[in-house]
Amino acid sequence: MSGAQRVHRHLVETREGAVAVLRVDREEALGALSKSMVGALGEYLRELRGRTDVRVLVLTGTGRGFIAGADIGEYHNVDLAAFDAYQRLSRSVFEELEQLPQPVIAAVNGYALGGGFEVALCCDLIIASERARFGLPEVKLGLLPGGGGTQRLSRAIGTRATKELVMTGRTMKAEEADRLRLLCRVVPADDLLPTALELAQELAARAPLAVREAKRLIDDGIQQSLGAALTTEQSVLSRLFGTADAAEGIDAFIAKREPRFHAR
């Protein structure tokens, strides 16, 4: 990997070719998200949107924590206006993560609780260590998830399983999350980042315009009627057929060589 660059005191980016790895580096707090971290993440994502040199983002944590929710200390003794401002900021940044043109892989190394679980749910693919733990424990504080947890999780695993997790606030192991089809795979802790990077490099080798359109089509399509989504799919396919990358992909297939895609 290339040298590390800090985009925040607790957020570190490294690069491996067209793959960026953003690591939450706040081990002593299990990766808990402060307001400044959320703001810095938003700035990073907005800058990343326009970068053609980055085709895939991998998001991971440090030590025992992926992101163990919000920094609850910042909730203490604040007024409602400040609390609401933090929630609005988190929602907007989580939506930026979900809507990032590049595919995002969450490599969940440890605790993904509250806002950390919500961050993972905003990613396109989740790979988890056997040590990973997932949960939405806000009910234990007299609160509820505010970064999309009730809505994104119910769309992923159904309302009944979501109600049980949200209303009890319990934590589930990676194997259970995998059974609920939240994960791509569960791997030993030492294999987590290599596995995520292998998948990221595979995605980065594909035609970037097609990969981005696939992400958008699937995310948007589940909100539409089947007929409307199929019409959109055909339109996007026709547009892609006219690109230089499609011509290159077809030529490479005929010539039995590896394609060289340039996002054109």
C-alpha positions, 0 to 999 in steps of 0.5 A, a space after each residue: 500500500 502507499 503511504 498513509 494520509 490522515 484526513 482527520 486525527 482519527 481517519 487514515 487513508 491508504 491506497 493500493 492502486 485504484 483502491 482507497 482504504 479508509 481506516 477509523 483510527 480511534 482504538 481507545 474508543 472502539 472507533 466511536 464517531 465524534 461530530 468532527 469525525 463525521 464532518 471530516 468523513 463527509 468532506 472526504 466523501 465529497 472529494 472522493 466523488 470526483 476522483 477518477 483515480 479511485 474506483 473502489 473504497 474499503 472502509 475498516 476500523 482498528 483493533 476491536 472496533 469497526 465503529 462502536 456508534 456515536 461518541 455518547 459523551 458528546 450527547 451528555 448535557 447538550 440541548 435538543 437543538 445541538 442533538 438534532 444538528 448532530 443527527 442531521 449531520 450524520 444522516 447527510 453524511 451517511 447518505 453521501 456514503 450510500 450514494 457515492 458513485 464508487 462501490 464501497 466495501 465495509 471490512 468489519 473487524 470488530 464492534 459495529 454498533 449503533 451508528 457503526 452498524 448504520 455506516 456498514 448498512 450504507 456500504 454496498 458490500 460487507 465482509 466481516 471478521 469472525 470477531 465482528 459484532 453488530 447491533 443497534 443498542 440505542 433503546 438501552 439509552 431510551 433512544 432509537 437509531 437515527 442514521 437509517 438503522 430502522 429503515 435500511 436494516 428492515 429493507 435488508 432483512 425484513 421488518 420482524 427480524 429488525 424489530 427484534 434487534 432494535 427493540 431488544 438492542 441486543 448484539 449479534 455475532 457475525 455468523 448470525 448476520 451472515 445467516 440474515 444475508 447481511 454479509 458477503 462472507 465471514 473470514 478469520 480476523 487475519 484474512 479480513 483486509 486481504 479478502 476485502 482488498 482482493 474483492 476491491 481489486 476485482 471490482 476495480 478491474 471491471 469497467 468503472 462506468 458499468 460498475 457505477 451504473 450497476 450500483 445505481 440501478 440496483 439501489 434505485 430500482 428497488 424503490 421503483 415498480 418492476 416495469 419502470 426499473 426494467 425500462 431504466 435498465 434498458 436505457 442504461 445498457 444502451 448508453 453503455 453500449 456507446 462508450 469506449 469501455 464497452 468497445 474495448 471490452 468487446 474487442 478484448 473478449 474477441 481477441 482473448 486478452 485482458 481489457 483496459 478500461 478508462 472510464 470513457 
